[in-house]
Amino acid sequence: MMYNSIGDYMNGILIINKPLGMSSHDCVNIIRRALKTKKVGHSGTLDVEASGVLVLGINKGTKLLNYLNQDDKVYQFTVRFGEKTDTLDHTGKQLDKSPVQQLDDFETVLKSFEGTYEQIPPAYSAVKVDGKKLYEYARNNLEVPEVPPRKLNIYALKQLSAFTYGEAYIEVDLEVHASKGLYVRKLAEDIALKYNTFAHTRAIHRIKAGDFTIADAYPLETVSTDTQLISLANALRSIPTYTVKQNERFAVVNGQRLNIDSNESQLKIVDEHGKLLAVYEKTEKDYRAKNVFA
């Protein structure tokens, strides 16, 4: 990772390893206090009962979150087949059981989920209907409104461990690489439906979000004003780079249009030191500023 220079150290991206039992917003509040700044945001909520990679924008880094919240994710998770809970995870109230002794052709079933996958968000989720989150309906014993399925992409779904057999259930560790918006808990239930049984997750750990992995993540309690942030330019490594010419710098920092010989839909504009100045988008005639950071 390329980190910020000393003069720019409070603007950038911070990756933390979100602990279990804490909301993404809780983590944002802790980081605000740790870094002594109010301008902190995250690129996408991670369930309270999930741990792992949480991408945070600090100060000017919050402007990058719209670029990062579309990133694909990788999760490792444990599924228990044979038991159903209202939340679809281990914290929920058990609703039903369906003893399961074996899961035949498991690899084939997992492969069947790869590609385009339509998923209906679970009742205990933050999807909003009529201004109210689905989990607010569920927790207040109200009828949960029906929501249409969402089209996702599953790039890979594989088994990580051997089966563990209980008296009437089977547990197994899985890993999924999917596009934005996947509910791992609902995926576990959908796999179980292939066997006409139930399932819920026992643990969920996000190990990758876009280009950022768990190896980049700081434990939440270790973050301080001495913590190095990922630089703005390096955080947008997937966007092609254009190094500004001296006579173009004034135009860039003032958000003026540029004539650049390129076919890229977006360009990351940096100075001669690699510092991010702006992100520009291609139009029919030239490039226009989308975000200016200088």
C-alpha positions as CSV (number, residue, x, y, z in Angstrom):
1,M,0.0,0.0,0.0
2,M,1.1,3.6,-0.7
3,Y,0.4,5.8,2.3
4,N,0.0,9.6,2.5
5,S,2.8,12.1,2.9
6,I,3.0,13.7,6.3
7,G,1.3,16.9,5.1
8,D,-1.7,14.9,3.8
9,Y,-1.9,12.2,6.4
10,M,-5.4,13.0,7.6
11,N,-7.0,12.5,4.2
12,G,-7.4,9.0,2.9
13,I,-8.8,5.5,3.3
14,L,-8.6,3.4,6.4
15,I,-9.3,-0.3,6.5
16,I,-10.4,-1.8,9.8
17,N,-11.2,-5.3,11.0
18,K,-14.7,-4.8,12.3
19,P,-15.3,-6.8,15.4
20,L,-18.4,-8.9,16.1
21,G,-21.3,-7.3,17.9
22,M,-20.7,-3.8,16.7
23,S,-22.5,-1.9,13.9
24,S,-20.6,-0.2,11.1
25,H,-21.9,3.2,12.5
26,D,-20.5,2.3,15.9
27,C,-17.1,1.8,14.3
28,V,-17.4,5.2,12.5
29,N,-18.0,6.9,15.8
30,I,-15.0,5.3,17.4
31,I,-12.8,6.3,14.6
32,R,-14.0,9.9,14.7
33,R,-12.9,10.1,18.3
34,A,-9.6,8.2,17.7
35,L,-8.7,10.5,14.8
36,K,-10.2,13.6,16.3
37,T,-12.3,14.4,13.2
38,K,-16.0,14.3,12.4
39,K,-15.6,13.6,8.7
40,V,-15.6,9.8,8.6
41,G,-17.8,7.5,6.6
42,H,-17.9,3.9,5.3
43,S,-18.4,2.4,1.9
44,G,-21.0,-0.1,2.8
45,T,-22.6,-1.6,6.0
46,L,-21.3,-4.9,7.4
47,D,-23.8,-6.8,9.6
48,V,-23.5,-6.4,13.4
49,E,-22.9,-10.1,13.7
50,A,-20.3,-10.1,10.9
51,S,-16.6,-9.3,11.2
52,G,-13.9,-8.3,8.8
53,V,-13.0,-5.7,6.2
54,L,-14.7,-2.3,6.6
55,V,-13.6,0.5,4.3
56,L,-13.6,4.0,5.9
57,G,-13.1,7.4,4.2
58,I,-11.3,10.0,6.4
59,N,-11.9,13.7,5.6
60,K,-11.3,14.1,1.8
61,G,-11.4,10.3,1.7
62,T,-15.1,10.4,2.2
63,K,-15.4,11.8,-1.4
64,L,-14.0,8.5,-2.6
65,L,-16.7,6.3,-1.0
66,N,-19.0,6.6,-4.0
67,Y,-16.3,5.0,-6.1
68,L,-15.6,2.2,-3.6
69,N,-19.2,1.2,-2.6
70,Q,-19.8,-0.7,-5.8
71,D,-16.8,-3.0,-5.2
72,D,-17.3,-6.8,-5.1
73,K,-16.7,-8.6,-1.8
74,V,-15.3,-11.9,-0.5
75,Y,-16.8,-13.6,2.6
76,Q,-15.9,-16.7,4.6
77,F,-18.8,-18.1,6.5
78,T,-20.1,-21.1,8.5
79,V,-23.5,-22.6,7.7
80,R,-25.5,-24.9,9.9
81,F,-28.0,-26.9,7.8
82,G,-31.1,-28.3,9.5
83,E,-32.1,-25.4,11.7
84,K,-34.0,-22.2,10.9
85,T,-33.8,-18.9,12.8
86,D,-35.8,-15.7,12.3
87,T,-32.7,-13.6,11.6
88,L,-31.1,-16.4,9.5
89,D,-28.0,-16.3,11.8
90,H,-27.0,-17.7,15.2
91,T,-28.4,-14.8,17.1
92,G,-32.0,-15.3,16.1
93,K,-34.9,-17.2,17.6
94,Q,-35.1,-20.8,16.4
95,L,-38.2,-21.3,14.3
96,D,-37.9,-24.8,13.0
97,K,-35.8,-27.9,12.5
98,S,-35.4,-30.4,9.7
99,P,-32.9,-33.1,10.5
100,V,-30.3,-33.5,7.8
101,Q,-27.9,-36.4,7.5
102,Q,-26.0,-35.7,4.3
103,L,-25.6,-33.2,1.5
104,D,-25.2,-35.0,-1.8
105,D,-23.4,-33.5,-4.7
106,F,-22.5,-30.5,-2.6
107,E,-19.9,-29.1,-5.0
108,T,-22.4,-29.2,-7.9
109,V,-25.0,-27.4,-5.9
110,L,-22.6,-24.7,-5.0
111,K,-21.5,-24.3,-8.6
112,S,-25.2,-23.8,-9.6
113,F,-25.2,-20.5,-7.7
114,E,-22.3,-19.1,-9.7
115,G,-23.2,-16.5,-12.4
116,T,-26.3,-14.4,-12.2
117,Y,-28.1,-15.0,-8.9
118,E,-31.5,-13.5,-7.9
119,Q,-31.8,-12.9,-4.1
120,I,-34.7,-11.6,-2.1
121,P,-33.4,-9.5,0.9
122,P,-34.1,-11.2,4.2
123,A,-36.7,-9.8,6.7
124,Y,-33.9,-8.7,9.0
125,S,-32.1,-6.3,6.7
126,A,-31.8,-2.6,6.3
127,V,-33.7,-2.5,3.0
128,K,-36.3,0.3,3.2
129,V,-39.9,0.1,2.2
130,D,-42.2,3.2,2.7
131,G,-39.4,4.9,4.7
132,K,-39.0,2.0,7.2
133,K,-36.3,-0.7,7.3
134,L,-37.4,-4.3,6.9
135,Y,-36.0,-5.2,10.3
136,E,-38.1,-2.5,11.9
137,Y,-41.2,-4.3,10.6
138,A,-39.9,-7.7,11.8
139,R,-38.8,-6.5,15.3
140,N,-42.2,-4.9,15.9
141,N,-44.1,-8.0,14.8
142,L,-45.5,-6.2,11.8
143,E,-46.1,-7.9,8.4
144,V,-42.8,-7.6,6.5
145,P,-43.5,-6.1,3.0
146,E,-42.6,-8.2,0.0
147,V,-39.6,-6.8,-1.9
148,P,-38.5,-7.8,-5.4
149,P,-35.5,-10.0,-5.9
150,R,-32.2,-8.3,-6.7
151,K,-29.9,-9.5,-9.5
152,L,-26.4,-10.2,-8.2
153,N,-23.3,-11.9,-9.6
154,I,-21.6,-14.7,-7.8
155,Y,-18.1,-15.2,-9.2
156,A,-17.1,-18.1,-7.0
157,L,-18.7,-20.2,-4.2
158,K,-16.6,-23.0,-2.7
159,Q,-16.4,-25.3,0.3
160,L,-13.5,-24.6,2.7
161,S,-13.9,-27.3,5.3
162,A,-15.0,-30.9,5.8
163,F,-18.5,-31.4,7.0
164,T,-19.1,-31.4,10.8
165,Y,-22.0,-33.6,11.8
166,G,-24.2,-32.9,14.8
167,E,-27.1,-35.0,16.0
168,A,-29.5,-33.6,13.4
169,Y,-27.5,-31.0,11.6
170,I,-24.4,-30.5,9.4
171,E,-22.0,-27.5,9.5
172,V,-19.5,-26.5,6.9
173,D,-17.3,-23.5,6.1
174,L,-17.8,-21.8,2.7
175,E,-16.3,-18.8,0.8
176,V,-18.2,-16.6,-1.6
177,H,-16.9,-13.9,-4.0
178,A,-19.9,-11.8,-5.1
179,S,-21.0,-8.4,-6.3
180,K,-22.2,-5.7,-4.1
181,G,-25.4,-6.2,-2.1
182,L,-25.2,-9.9,-1.3
183,Y,-26.8,-11.1,2.0
184,V,-24.7,-14.1,3.0
185,R,-27.4,-15.2,5.5
186,K,-29.9,-15.4,2.7
187,L,-27.5,-17.3,0.4
188,A,-27.1,-19.9,3.1
189,E,-30.9,-20.3,3.3
190,D,-31.1,-20.6,-0.5
191,I,-28.5,-23.3,-0.6
192,A,-30.4,-25.2,2.0
193,L,-33.6,-25.0,-0.1
194,K,-31.9,-27.1,-2.7
195,Y,-32.0,-29.9,-0.1
196,N,-35.5,-29.1,1.1
197,T,-34.1,-28.1,4.5
198,F,-33.3,-25.0,6.5
199,A,-30.0,-23.2,7.3
200,H,-28.6,-20.3,9.2
201,T,-25.1,-18.8,9.5
202,R,-23.0,-19.4,12.5
203,A,-20.2,-16.9,11.6
204,I,-19.5,-14.4,8.7
205,H,-16.1,-12.8,8.1
206,R,-15.5,-10.4,5.2
207,I,-11.9,-10.9,4.0
208,K,-11.9,-8.6,0.9
209,A,-13.7,-5.5,-0.4
210,G,-12.7,-4.4,-3.8
211,D,-8.9,-4.1,-3.7
212,F,-8.7,-4.1,0.1
213,T,-8.0,-7.3,2.0
214,I,-8.0,-8.3,5.7
215,A,-4.2,-8.0,5.5
216,D,-4.7,-4.2,5.1
217,A,-7.0,-3.9,8.1
218,Y,-6.2,-2.4,11.5
219,P,-7.8,-3.8,14.7
220,L,-10.3,-1.1,15.7
221,E,-8.7,-0.6,19.1
222,T,-5.3,0.2,17.6
223,V,-6.3,3.2,15.5
224,S,-4.9,6.5,16.5
225,T,-3.7,9.8,15.0
226,D,-0.4,8.0,14.2
227,T,-2.2,5.4,12.0
228,Q,-1.2,5.8,8.4
229,L,-4.0,6.1,5.9
230,I,-4.0,4.7,2.3
231,S,-3.5,7.7,0.0
232,L,-6.4,9.1,-2.0
233,A,-4.6,8.2,-5.3
234,N,-3.7,4.7,-4.3
235,A,-7.2,4.0,-3.0
236,L,-8.5,4.5,-6.6
237,R,-5.9,2.2,-8.1
238,S,-8.5,0.7,-10.5
239,I,-9.0,4.1,-12.2
240,P,-6.4,4.8,-15.0
241,T,-4.0,7.6,-14.1
242,Y,-3.2,10.9,-15.9
243,T,-0.3,13.0,-14.7
244,V,-1.2,16.6,-15.1
245,K,1.0,18.9,-17.2
246,Q,2.1,22.1,-15.5
247,N,0.0,24.2,-17.8
248,E,-3.1,22.1,-17.0
249,R,-2.8,22.3,-13.2
250,F,-4.7,25.5,-12.8
251,A,-7.6,24.1,-14.9
252,V,-7.7,20.9,-12.8
253,V,-7.8,22.6,-9.3
254,N,-10.5,24.9,-10.5
255,G,-12.6,22.0,-12.0
256,Q,-12.3,23.2,-15.6
257,R,-12.6,20.9,-18.6
258,L,-9.6,19.2,-20.1
259,N,-8.7,18.0,-23.6
260,I,-6.9,14.7,-23.1
261,D,-6.1,12.1,-25.7
262,S,-7.6,9.0,-24.0
263,N,-10.5,6.6,-24.5
264,E,-10.9,5.9,-20.8
265,S,-14.3,6.6,-19.3
266,Q,-12.7,8.0,-16.1
267,L,-9.3,9.3,-15.3
268,K,-7.6,9.9,-12.0
269,I,-5.7,13.2,-12.3
270,V,-2.5,13.3,-10.2
271,D,0.4,15.8,-9.9
272,E,4.1,15.0,-10.5
273,H,4.3,13.6,-7.0
274,G,1.4,11.2,-7.4
275,K,-1.0,13.2,-5.3
276,L,-4.6,13.0,-6.3
277,L,-6.0,16.3,-7.7
278,A,-9.3,15.2,-9.2
279,V,-11.3,12.5,-10.9
280,Y,-12.5,13.4,-14.5
281,E,-15.1,11.8,-16.7
282,K,-15.1,11.5,-20.5
283,T,-17.8,13.4,-22.4
284,E,-18.3,13.5,-26.2
285,K,-15.8,16.3,-26.6
286,D,-13.5,16.3,-23.6
287,Y,-13.1,15.4,-20.0
288,R,-15.0,17.2,-17.2
289,A,-14.4,17.2,-13.4
290,K,-16.4,14.9,-11.3
291,N,-14.6,15.4,-8.0
292,V,-11.8,17.9,-7.2
293,F,-9.6,17.1,-4.2
294,A,-6.9,19.8,-4.6
